[in-house]
Amino acid sequence: MIPEALEECIIKCKDEGLHPFFVCATA
């Protein structure tokens, strides 16, 4: 996935409370 798109998804998911999941999935 494009880093910029991934960053947008992380920010959006952070608002939804799913940020930790994405950090673990992309680490």
N, C-alpha and C positions, 0 to 999 in steps of 0.2 A: 504493500500500500504506500502511496505517496506520503512522505513525512508531513507535508502541510495538511493533507486531508486527515491523516491520523491525528494530528494535533487538534484539528477542529473537532474530531470525534471525541477525543479525550476531554476537551473543554465541555462539550455538550453532555457527555456522560458524567462529568464531574458535577454538573448542575443536577443530574438525575441521581447522583449518589453511587455511580458505578465506576468511579475513577480508579479505585484500587484494583478492580477486576482487569481493566485495560492495562494498568501498569504491569500486573503479573503476566498478562497475556502477551505483552510486547517486550518484556524484559529479556 
